[in-house]
Each structure stands twice: as C-alpha cells, then as structure tokens.
Amino acid sequence: MTALVEEPRAVALPGGARAIDMIDMLLRDRAGMLARVRAGTDLHAVIRTMAATIAVALVVVGAALGSFRGGVQVGYAAVKMPLVLLGTAALSAPALSAIGAALGRRSRLSSDLALVMTALAFGALLVAACTPLLLLGRAMHIGYHRTILVAVAMFALGGGAALRMVVGELAAARAPGWRSAITGLTIVFTLVAGQLSWALRPYLVRPQSVDVPFLRQVEGSFLDAVPEAIRSARGIYREPAGRWGSAP
C-alpha cells in the first residue's frame, strides 16, 4: 500500500548539494569544503547555507548570554549576536578582496565572501558547542565579570579557528603577496569583529539592573574593555577620580 503521507525531503540547493550536506562537510571534512569554495562550486548556495548556520548557532549563544539577566534581554542578545558575525563577514570579505587586488591578486569577491562565511560558520558552531559552559557558570553563580571572561574566551576560540581556516587557505594558494594579505586580513578581522561586538553591546546585563537597553552608549573600545573586565573580575574597580583601587 502506498504511504498516504510522504516523508519530508531536504531542499536541494543548486548543483544537487543539500544544506545539511554542506554543514556535515564543514564539520567532518573542512579541506573538502574549502576545495569546494576554491573551485567556485555552488558559491551562492554555500553563502546562504553558511549565513543560516551562523544565524542559528548565534541565536542559541545569544539567548544563553541573555539568560544571565532574563526577560527581554534573552531576545535582545539572540538578535544581536548573529548581526556581529554576519557584519564581520560583510566587512571582512571586501577587505580581503581589496587587499588581494592591491597585491596583484585576481579580484573574486564571491569566492572571498564564501571563504569568510565558511570559516565564520565553523567558528560559530564551535562557540555554540561551548554554550553549556555559560549555562554551567550561571548555575554555579560565578558572577557577572567572570561570565564575561568565559564569553570572551569562547569567542576568541571560535574567532581563532575561523581565522586559521582563512589563513590556511590563503597560504595554500600562494598567490602574489599572500603573506601581506594574511597580515592585513588578520588586522581587519580582529578590529572589525571586536569593535562591532563592542558597539552592539550589552549581551550580558546584571540581574539587578532595572533598565535593559537594546544598545549602550559607546564608551572606549573593545581593546579597553577586556583588561578592565579582568581587573573587575579580581575585585578591582575604577574610582571616580580615575585611579584604580579595591572595590568598597
């Protein structure tokens, strides 16, 4: 007897590759995934799939971060976290193409965008895999500043893995000026990701806070914030006069 209800099928992307197959290849065969991008196979499908992967993974991470405060902050952080990585990709890929063109490399924005998106999707999946650490820290009441440091360490791990994929691909290609391209991309990637994440804060809000803003006024930079968070985690706070001392 013919089944009355057909089993749902995965939507096939151009070229016959399914989104789930691409994600599986990204996790189990990154060399094969990078070869696919290098060959220019289904670049638009790759970009769409990796963008969706980044969005879903970081919605989960953002919700976990927002749960430290709870309430509307869960939704705020879940919306903002994907924007950070997608914005980083949107700004870093043209920078990579521009640096390459300046060094005599053939301009290929679609391939560069697919490469950056693939690397960032892998980094996003790594960060999502570390999300239980955030929830464990929250259950253990490790505190606001220590939770920030855990989150920074998670994103440093994911960002480092993503950057390593891009750097490895550029080094393997041995295109003209590849060392300069790697240096330039590393600087751009670090500054863009760090400053964009800083501009879209807060993701974590103290539980006792009355107001929960979607965005906070820009003060300083991400590079200033990390050492300050380390000092605060040790119980050392900035005094109004501008000196450092122990918290009262």
N, C-alpha and C positions, 0 to 999 in steps of 0.2 A: 504494500500500500504506500502510495506517495505521501510523504510528510506534508501536513497542512501548513506548517509554519517552517519556512526556510531558515537555516542558521545564518545569522548576520555575517557579512563578509567585510574584511578590511577594505577601505577605499584604496584603490590602486593609484599611485602617483604616476606622472609621465615617465615613460620608459619601463613601466612594469614594477618599479620599486615601491614597496609599501612603507609608510611612515614607521611602523613598528620594526620593519627590517633594518631601516637606517639607524634607528636608536640601538637595536641589538648589535649592529656592526660597530657603532660608535663605542659601545661598552666592551665588546669582545675582540674587535679587530680594527683598532684605530688606524693602523697602517693601511688597511684596505679602504677605510673611509677617506683617508687623506688622498689615497691614489685615485679614488672616485672623483674627488674635488679637483685634483690636479688635471685629470683627463677632461674635466668640464662636463661630466655626465650628470644630467638632471639637476643643474645648479639651482634653478628656481625651486624645484621640489625640495632640495637639500636645505635651502634657506628657509622655506616655510616650515619644514619639519623641525629644524633646529630652533627657530623662533618660538614655535609652540612648546618645545621641550623646555626652553629657558623660562617661558611664562609659567608653565605648570609647576616646574620644580621650585621656582622662587615664590610663587604664591604660597606654597606649603611652608617654605622657610620664613617668609614674611609673617604668615599667620602665627607661626611658633614664636617669633620675636614679639609680635604684638600681644601675645597671650600673657606676657610678663605684666602688662598693665590691664589687659582685658577690655571688654566693651568695644567701643568703636575703633580703638587702636588696632585691633585684630584686622579689621577691614582696611584701615589706612595702610598698615605695613604690607599687607598682602597685595595691595595695588601698587605701592611704590617700589618694592623690591624688584619685580620684573623690569620696571622702567629703567632702573640703574644699569642692568646688564644689556638691555636692548639699546639704550642710549650709548653705552660704551661701544657696542658693535657698530652702531650707526656713525660714530665719530672716528673710531679707530681704523675701520676698513678704508675710507677715503684717504686717511693719513698714510696708510701703508701703500696705497696706490700712488699717492703724490710723491712719497719718498722714493719709491721704486722708479717712477718716471724721471725724477730728478737725477737718478743714478744711471739712467740709460736702460732701465728695465721696461719691457713692453707693458703698457697700461692694460689692466684686466680687472676692472672694478668688481664684476660679478664673481670671479674666482676668489678675489681677495675677501669679499664680503662673505662668501660661502665658507672660506677657511676660518675667518674670525668667528663667525656664528657657530661653526662646528666645534671649535676649541672652547668657546664660552658655554656651549651646551654641555660639553663634558665637565667643565668646571662647575656648572650649576647642578649637575647630577651629583657631583662629589659633595657639594655643600648640602644638598638635600639629604644625602646619606648621613651627614653629621648632625642633622636636626635633632635626633634623640638626645644628643649631648646637651642641647639647650633646654629641653624639657626636663632632663635629669637635674641640671643645675637649678632650674626653677623649683623642682620638687625638694631639692636639698637646701633651698633658700641661701644660695651662695652670694646674693646681693646684686645690686644694680651694676656697679662698676666691674665686678668680676664677670658678670654676664656679658658686658660689653666686650671685655677682653676675649672671652670664649668666641663671641660672634666674629670679632676681628681675625682671630686665628683661623676660624673656619673659612672665611672669605679669602684670607691670604693663601690657604691651601688650595682652594678652588681656582683663584686667580693665577697662582703659580703654575698649576697643572695646565691651565688654558694657555698661558704664555709659553710654556715649554713646548706645547704642540705646535704653536705658530713658529716659534724659533727653530724647532727641529725641521719643519717643512722648508723654511727659508734657507737654512743651512744645507739641506739635502739638495736643493735646487741649484746652488752655487751660481746664481745669477750675478751679473755685474754689480759690485757694491753691496753684496749680501750682508757683510758684517756691519756696514753703516746702516743698512735698512733695519737690521735686528736692533741695533742701539737706539735708533730713532723710534722704532715701534715700541720698544720697552719703556722709553720715557713717556711717550704719548699715552700708552695703555695705562701705565701706573697713575699718571696725573689725571687722566680723564675719569677712570674708574673711581679713584679716591675722592676727587673733588665733586663728582656727580653724586656719589653716595652721601657726601657731607652736605651738599645743597638740598637733598631731598629728605634729610632727617627731620623729625625723630622716627626711629623704628621701635626703640625701647623707650618706655615712659615710666617714671617711678610710680608704683602703685598708689602712693598717697597724693599724687598730683590731681588737682581739681580740674584744670583745663587740659584738654588733649588737642593740640593744634595739628592740622594736617602738615604744615611746614613751619619750621622755626626760622627766626631771623638769622641771616648769615653772619657768623662771627668767626674770624680767623679762617683756618683751613683744616683739612683732614690731617695734614702733617703735624699741625699744632695739637690736634685733639688726642692723638694716640699717646704721646708721653704724658699729657695731662690725665688721661684715664688711668694710666699705670700708677701715677702718683696718688690719684684719688682712691684706687683700689687698696693702696697701702695706708690710707687714712691721712694723707697729706693733701691739704686743700689750699687754693689761692686765697690770700687775705685781701680785703678791700683795698689796702694800701699798695698791693702789688707784690708783696713778699710772700714767700712760702712758709708755711708753718703747720703745726699739728692742728687737726680739727678740734674745736671745743667740745 
